[in-house]
């Protein structure tokens, strides 16, 4: 009478857990660009009332006020790990919390929305290139095809089906600022894997927001004192800041971090192509704009590109992540 190998049940359980984790990662990565699209739509009506650096700082101050009571116990428990990996944590917070949105808001002052959308669409390219240079990740031909298809879709949406919109673009100072923002996010996404910090998700995110806010504060102070000044606090400025803090802030960053850890930075970055699709829908709902044929064509190209670019094959190499002792409490 044969006996079933003892390890099979454990292997099946681990495989099921891993698959569930990846499913949640994909769901989070689908929601993340929705929150970022909402960020762009809400910011469009707010930037005239709140200076860019003020918008960036105060969204994170509010996010920190919301998340700190839940994350502070974990920070205290894992303070030794945070102290040991403080350099990595500061780098990650700088490129994501402090730099990306600040640069994007500054770019919006001196360039067009079309230019920003086009440059923002290159995030997957930057991430794939940096992942290849820094992590040694290999991009399979089917993924390259998916990237190209999704890029064609986003160009179709941005150009509204008119090629002259693309050929008539002119470089402006804000374009260079937006390139810096995209490069900053690419570095963050890749370093998130290379400089993996063994912390529970809530502890990591709280520390990231705390450090990013501290890094951004002196830059905001200089801008407040010598350049843009402050803004009047009212319902029209407070509500957008609350939205920025919860959705594009806490939730989007939590989903993004989990997605990068689960499926890798290059494949996670492909979901950025969903942002203009979501933005079009939000514009119809809140701004009364109409959907056209180019929205359908572009959306289908983006969806097809996502399917191709996220197809599972031979798993990309991933650096080992030191885990906390099992006796440590999780958050």
C-alpha positions as CSV (number, residue, x, y, z in Angstrom):
1,X,0.0,0.0,0.0
2,X,1.6,3.3,-1.1
3,X,1.9,6.3,1.1
4,X,1.5,9.9,-0.1
5,X,4.7,12.0,0.3
6,X,4.5,14.0,3.5
7,X,5.6,17.2,1.7
8,X,2.8,17.3,-0.9
9,X,0.2,18.8,1.3
10,X,2.6,21.6,2.4
11,X,3.6,22.2,-1.2
12,X,0.0,22.4,-2.3
13,X,-0.8,24.9,0.5
14,X,2.2,27.0,-0.3
15,X,1.2,27.1,-4.0
16,X,-2.4,28.0,-3.2
17,X,-1.2,30.8,-0.9
18,X,1.2,32.1,-3.5
19,X,-1.5,32.1,-6.2
20,X,-3.9,33.9,-3.8
21,X,-1.3,36.5,-3.1
22,X,-0.7,37.1,-6.8
23,X,-4.4,37.4,-7.4
24,X,-4.7,40.0,-4.8
25,X,-1.7,41.7,-6.3
26,X,-3.3,41.9,-9.7
27,X,-6.6,43.3,-8.2
28,X,-4.6,45.9,-6.3
29,X,-2.6,46.9,-9.5
30,X,-5.9,47.3,-11.4
31,X,-7.2,49.7,-8.7
32,X,-4.0,51.6,-8.3
33,X,-4.2,53.5,-11.7
34,X,-7.9,54.2,-11.0
35,X,-6.8,56.1,-7.9
36,X,-4.1,57.8,-9.8
37,X,-6.5,58.8,-12.5
38,X,-8.8,60.3,-9.9
39,X,-5.8,62.1,-8.5
40,X,-5.2,63.7,-11.9
41,X,-8.9,64.7,-12.3
42,X,-9.2,66.1,-8.8
43,X,-5.9,67.9,-9.0
44,X,-6.9,69.6,-12.3
45,X,-9.5,71.6,-10.4
46,X,-7.4,72.1,-7.3
47,X,-3.9,73.2,-8.5
48,X,-5.2,76.8,-9.0
49,X,-6.0,77.0,-5.3
50,X,-3.2,74.9,-3.8
51,X,0.5,75.3,-4.9
52,X,2.1,72.0,-6.2
53,X,4.5,71.5,-3.3
54,X,1.8,72.4,-0.8
55,X,-0.5,69.9,-2.4
56,X,2.2,67.2,-2.2
57,X,3.2,67.9,1.4
58,X,-0.2,68.2,2.9
59,X,-1.6,65.1,1.2
60,X,1.2,63.1,3.0
61,X,0.7,64.9,6.3
62,X,-2.9,63.8,6.2
63,X,-2.0,60.3,5.1
64,X,0.5,60.1,7.9
65,X,-2.1,61.3,10.5
66,X,-4.5,58.5,9.3
67,X,-2.0,55.6,9.1
68,X,0.4,56.5,12.0
69,X,-1.9,55.2,14.9
70,X,-2.1,51.8,13.1
71,X,1.6,51.6,12.0
72,X,3.4,53.1,15.0
73,X,3.3,49.9,17.1
74,X,5.0,48.0,14.2
75,X,7.6,50.8,13.8
76,X,8.5,50.4,17.5
77,X,8.6,46.6,17.4
78,X,10.8,46.6,14.3
79,X,12.9,49.7,15.1
80,X,16.1,47.7,14.9
81,X,15.4,46.5,11.3
82,X,14.4,50.1,10.4
83,X,17.6,51.4,11.9
84,X,19.7,48.9,10.1
85,X,18.0,49.5,6.7
86,X,17.5,53.2,7.2
87,X,19.5,54.1,4.1
88,X,17.4,51.9,1.9
89,X,14.2,53.3,3.5
90,X,15.3,56.9,2.9
91,X,16.1,56.2,-0.8
92,X,12.7,54.5,-1.4
93,X,10.8,57.3,0.4
94,X,12.8,60.0,-1.6
95,X,12.0,58.6,-5.0
96,X,8.4,57.8,-4.3
97,X,6.7,59.8,-1.6
98,X,8.8,62.9,-1.8
99,X,9.8,63.2,-5.5
100,X,7.3,61.6,-7.9
101,X,4.1,63.5,-7.1
102,X,6.0,66.8,-6.4
103,X,7.7,66.7,-9.7
104,X,4.5,65.8,-11.5
105,X,2.6,68.7,-9.9
106,X,5.5,71.1,-10.8
107,X,5.6,69.8,-14.4
108,X,1.9,70.5,-14.7
109,X,2.6,74.3,-14.3
110,X,4.8,74.5,-17.4
111,X,3.8,71.8,-19.8
112,X,0.6,70.5,-21.4
113,X,-1.5,67.6,-20.1
114,X,-0.9,65.7,-23.3
115,X,2.9,65.9,-22.9
116,X,2.6,64.8,-19.2
117,X,0.4,61.8,-20.3
118,X,2.9,60.8,-23.0
119,X,5.9,61.0,-20.8
120,X,4.0,59.2,-17.9
121,X,3.3,56.4,-20.4
122,X,7.0,55.6,-20.6
123,X,7.1,54.4,-16.9
124,X,7.0,50.7,-17.9
125,X,9.9,51.3,-20.3
126,X,11.9,53.0,-17.6
127,X,11.1,50.3,-15.1
128,X,11.9,47.5,-17.6
129,X,15.2,49.2,-18.5
130,X,16.2,49.8,-14.9
131,X,15.1,46.3,-13.9
132,X,17.4,44.9,-16.6
133,X,20.3,47.1,-15.6
134,X,20.0,46.8,-11.8
135,X,18.3,43.4,-11.3
136,X,19.2,41.4,-14.4
137,X,15.6,40.8,-15.3
138,X,14.9,39.5,-18.7
139,X,12.0,40.7,-20.8
140,X,10.5,38.0,-23.0
141,X,9.5,38.7,-26.6
142,X,5.8,38.3,-25.7
143,X,6.1,40.9,-23.0
144,X,7.9,43.3,-25.4
145,X,5.0,42.8,-27.8
146,X,2.5,43.6,-25.0
147,X,4.4,46.7,-24.0
148,X,4.4,47.9,-27.6
149,X,0.6,47.1,-28.0
150,X,-0.3,48.9,-24.8
151,X,1.9,51.9,-25.8
152,X,0.1,52.1,-29.1
153,X,-3.2,52.1,-27.2
154,X,-2.3,54.8,-24.9
155,X,-1.0,57.0,-27.8
156,X,-4.3,56.4,-29.5
157,X,-6.2,57.6,-26.4
158,X,-3.9,60.6,-25.8
159,X,-3.9,61.7,-29.4
160,X,-7.7,61.3,-29.6
161,X,-7.1,59.3,-32.9
162,X,-5.4,62.3,-34.5
163,X,-1.7,61.7,-35.4
164,X,-1.1,65.4,-35.8
165,X,-1.5,65.8,-32.0
166,X,1.6,63.7,-31.5
167,X,3.7,65.1,-34.4
168,X,2.9,68.6,-33.3
169,X,4.3,68.3,-29.7
170,X,6.9,70.8,-28.6
171,X,9.3,70.3,-25.7
172,X,8.8,72.6,-22.8
173,X,10.6,73.0,-19.4
174,X,8.0,70.9,-17.7
175,X,8.7,68.0,-20.0
176,X,12.1,67.6,-18.5
177,X,10.6,67.8,-15.0
178,X,8.1,65.1,-15.9
179,X,10.9,62.9,-17.3
180,X,12.6,63.3,-13.9
181,X,9.4,62.2,-12.2
182,X,9.1,59.1,-14.4
183,X,12.7,58.2,-13.8
184,X,12.2,58.7,-10.0
185,X,9.2,56.3,-10.0
186,X,11.2,53.8,-12.1
187,X,14.0,53.8,-9.6
188,X,11.6,53.4,-6.7
189,X,9.9,50.4,-8.3
190,X,13.2,48.6,-9.0
191,X,14.8,49.5,-5.7
192,X,11.7,48.2,-4.0
193,X,12.8,44.7,-5.0
194,X,16.6,45.2,-4.9
195,X,16.6,47.0,-1.5
196,X,13.8,44.8,-0.1
197,X,13.3,45.6,3.6
198,X,12.0,42.7,5.8
199,X,9.1,44.6,7.4
200,X,5.4,43.9,7.6
201,X,3.4,45.8,4.9
202,X,1.8,48.3,7.3
203,X,5.1,49.0,9.1
204,X,6.9,49.5,5.8
205,X,4.3,51.8,4.3
206,X,4.0,53.9,7.5
207,X,7.8,54.3,7.7
208,X,7.9,55.2,4.0
209,X,5.2,57.9,4.4
210,X,6.9,59.3,7.6
211,X,10.3,59.5,6.0
212,X,9.0,61.0,2.7
213,X,7.1,63.7,4.6
214,X,10.2,64.6,6.6
215,X,12.2,64.8,3.4
216,X,9.6,66.9,1.6
217,X,9.0,69.3,4.6
218,X,12.1,71.5,4.2
219,X,11.6,71.8,0.4
220,X,8.0,72.8,1.0
221,X,9.1,75.4,3.7
222,X,11.5,77.1,1.2
223,X,8.7,77.2,-1.4
224,X,6.3,78.5,1.1
225,X,8.6,81.3,2.4
226,X,10.2,82.5,-0.8
227,X,8.0,81.4,-3.8
228,X,4.4,80.3,-3.9
229,X,3.2,81.0,-0.3
230,X,0.3,79.2,1.3
231,X,-3.4,78.6,0.5
232,X,-6.7,79.2,2.1
233,X,-8.2,76.2,3.9
234,X,-11.8,75.6,2.8
235,X,-14.1,72.8,1.8
236,X,-12.9,73.1,-1.8
237,X,-9.3,72.6,-0.7
238,X,-9.7,70.2,2.3
239,X,-11.8,67.6,0.5
240,X,-9.3,67.1,-2.4
241,X,-6.5,66.8,0.1
242,X,-8.4,64.1,2.0
243,X,-9.0,62.2,-1.2
244,X,-5.3,62.6,-2.1
245,X,-4.2,61.2,1.2
246,X,-6.5,58.1,1.3
247,X,-6.7,56.9,-2.3
248,X,-3.7,58.0,-4.4
249,X,-1.7,58.1,-1.1
250,X,-2.2,55.2,1.3
251,X,-4.2,52.7,-0.8
252,X,-2.4,53.2,-4.1
253,X,1.1,52.9,-2.5
254,X,0.1,49.9,-0.5
255,X,-1.3,48.1,-3.6
256,X,1.7,49.1,-5.7
257,X,4.3,47.9,-3.1
258,X,2.5,44.5,-2.8
259,X,2.2,44.2,-6.6
260,X,5.9,44.9,-7.2
261,X,6.9,42.3,-4.5
262,X,4.5,39.7,-6.0
263,X,5.0,40.0,-9.8
264,X,8.0,42.2,-10.2
265,X,8.5,45.8,-11.2
266,X,8.5,45.4,-15.0
267,X,5.1,43.6,-15.1
268,X,3.6,45.7,-12.4
269,X,4.5,48.9,-14.4
270,X,2.4,47.8,-17.4
271,X,-0.7,48.5,-15.3
272,X,0.2,52.2,-15.6
273,X,-1.3,52.1,-19.0
274,X,-4.8,51.8,-17.5
275,X,-4.5,55.3,-16.0
276,X,-5.6,57.2,-19.2
277,X,-8.5,54.7,-19.7
278,X,-9.8,55.4,-16.2
279,X,-9.2,59.1,-16.6
280,X,-11.4,59.1,-19.8
281,X,-14.2,57.4,-17.9
282,X,-13.9,59.8,-14.9
283,X,-13.9,62.7,-17.3
284,X,-17.2,61.5,-18.8
285,X,-18.8,61.1,-15.3
286,X,-17.5,64.2,-13.7
287,X,-16.7,66.6,-16.5
288,X,-19.5,65.6,-19.0
289,X,-17.1,64.6,-21.8
290,X,-18.1,62.1,-24.5
291,X,-16.5,58.8,-25.3
292,X,-15.4,58.3,-28.9
293,X,-14.2,55.5,-31.1
294,X,-10.6,56.1,-30.3
295,X,-11.4,55.4,-26.6
296,X,-12.7,52.0,-27.6
297,X,-9.7,51.2,-29.9
298,X,-7.2,52.5,-27.5
299,X,-8.8,50.6,-24.5
300,X,-8.8,47.3,-26.4
301,X,-5.1,47.8,-27.4
302,X,-4.2,48.5,-23.8
303,X,-6.2,45.5,-22.5
304,X,-4.5,43.2,-25.1
305,X,-1.1,44.6,-24.2
306,X,-1.8,44.0,-20.5
307,X,-2.8,40.4,-21.2
308,X,0.4,39.7,-23.2
309,X,2.8,41.5,-20.9
310,X,1.5,39.8,-17.8
311,X,1.4,36.3,-19.1
312,X,3.3,34.0,-16.8
313,X,6.3,32.1,-18.1
314,X,9.6,31.3,-16.6
315,X,9.7,33.4,-13.4
316,X,12.1,36.3,-13.3
317,X,15.0,36.0,-10.9
318,X,14.3,37.6,-7.6
319,X,16.8,38.5,-4.9
320,X,16.3,36.7,-1.6
321,X,14.3,38.6,1.0
322,X,15.3,38.0,4.7
323,X,12.1,37.4,6.6
324,X,11.4,38.3,10.2
325,X,11.5,35.5,12.8
326,X,8.2,33.6,13.0
327,X,7.9,34.7,16.6
328,X,7.7,38.4,15.6
329,X,4.2,39.7,15.7
330,X,2.8,40.8,12.3
331,X,0.9,44.0,11.7
